[in-house]
Amino acid sequence: MSDVTPDDVYDGHVREWHSEEGWGVLVTPGLPDDVWAHYSAVEAEGFRALTAGEAVTFTAERAEQDQFRWRAVRVWPSGPEPLPGDGGGTGGPGYSSGLDITFDT
């Protein structure tokens, strides 16, 4: 499995998710072992959590995390890969900015 890179994308599902602790376990036939996932790797709008049995797409890296040999780098609900910065949604950028300056004359 030394040819696996963090750019490889896998389809799988959530085996278990611990919302109160912010982590869970993903499975895919593309990797030999289960994959540890942290909520910070979940690309979704709002509260970033997954549900056991939910279909997901993800990237992973080889890393020792607790008793797991694989760690998720990015996770999103099955479907097209989210665009950078859009929070996993399709409504545009995940941020905006503006500035109004008014001078007294």
C-alpha positions, 0 to 999 in steps of 0.5 A: 500500500505504499503507492497510496497518496493523500490525493487518492479518493475512496468511496465508503461508509461510516461504520461508527460516529461519536458526535460527543467526541468528534470522531468516527470510523470509516470503511472502504474496500479500497484500503486494507484497514478501517480509517479514523476520522476527526470532525475537522476533516468533514467538509459540510455546512453547519455542524460537522458530523456524520451518521453511522451507515452514511455513504461518504467519499474521502481521502486518507493518509497512512498515520497511526491514530489510536489503534488505526493505521489510516486517518481521513484527510478530507471527508464529504457526503457521497457525491461530487467533491466540494469546491475549496472554501464552500464548506461542502455546500453548493451555494458559493464561497464559505466567506464574504467580506466588505468594507464601507468608509464614510467621510465627514465633510 
